[in-house]
Amino acid sequence: MEKETESFKHTKAAEMILLLDRVYKEIEEAEAEWMARCPIKCIDGCGACCIHFEPEIYEVEALYLASWLVFHQRERALQILEGKFNENVMDKENGCLLFDIDNPYHCTVYGGRCLICRLFGYSGDRGKDFSVRWRPCKYLVSMDKNLSASKIKQYSQNDLMDTFGTLPPVMSDFTSRILCFMTEGSSHPIPMREALPAAISKILMLEKYSHNPEFEPDTDPETPPLAS
């Protein structure tokens, strides 16, 4: 994300975005290891998890996505900011506004997508005893004819080790990493439709003024907070 944050690279926002980018890269590595051992996969072009689901995201996720949009899809970012974006979705009340029913892969911001979008399907959680569990999405399919995708509704840690010889990434582990470097007052997730316009506004403001040595971008009183 260095090129996406170049225009405001000396700000706290850029620093947080780059820290988040490191976490995202770690997720990719962890998932690659898991997917190499687990034959249960997403169907190409499924998108079922996005149709009726709007992510609730942290401020840093919103800033990451906003900076990606401003750099790669600037006109679209401006439309979202001005409330003029024409969503091509199946569920405008509960679904992700960046889902596109006519796009074969549906996600239109794949490079800037949020934490849960990167982890859903290929991550587990922890039980009361802190052991790792994995519940496969009902739309996943198995590449192994001897292993049914729906045979086991939830794998315990022992099941995972016996069946795949490894454990999936754990969503809460990565969430806790993000919480460590967020600014005070920004650690409460809010719906993407609320968070994204404010984040786009902030990124555009940082672009415009960050080279002014008298400007203090991360304490500007006119910048609305992304979380209450």
Secondary structure by P-SEA (a helix, b strand, c coil): cccccccccccaaaaaaaaaaaaaaaaaaaaaaaaaacccccccccccccccccccccaaaaaaaaaaaaaccaaaaaaaaaccccccccccccccccccccccccccccccccccccccccbbbbccccbbbbbcccccccccccccccccccccaaaaaaacccccccaaaaaaaaaacccccccccccaaaaaaaaaaaaaaaaacccccccccccccccccccc
